[in-house]
């Protein structure tokens, strides 16, 4: 899961609308859309884990995409 924004704080998954649209809230309250890689889209365990993180309302550290 990559975030295409610089200097972003931790995020909490807000909703999983589809494999192409996962929304998250930053610590400052901003709603952002997460970029899901093609590999992640095919990974059943990734989606199960993401749903568990959503249900547990956990905060995740971001991974920045390399330019």
Residue pairs with C-beta under 8 A, 6 or more apart in sequence:
1 22
1 34
1 35
1 36
1 37
1 40
1 50
1 60
1 63
2 34
2 35
2 37
2 63
2 64
2 65
3 11
3 32
3 34
3 35
3 62
3 63
3 64
3 65
4 35
4 65
5 32
6 64
8 26
8 32
8 62
8 64
9 26
9 27
9 28
9 62
10 26
10 27
10 59
10 60
10 61
10 62
11 24
11 25
11 26
11 27
11 32
11 34
11 59
11 60
11 62
12 24
12 25
12 57
12 58
12 59
12 60
13 22
13 23
13 24
13 50
13 53
13 54
13 60
14 23
14 24
14 25
14 31
15 22
15 23
15 54
16 22
16 47
16 50
16 51
16 54
17 23
19 36
19 41
19 47
20 36
20 41
21 33
22 33
22 34
22 36
22 50
23 31
23 32
23 33
23 34
24 31
24 32
24 33
24 34
24 60
25 31
25 32
26 32
27 59
35 65
40 46
53 60
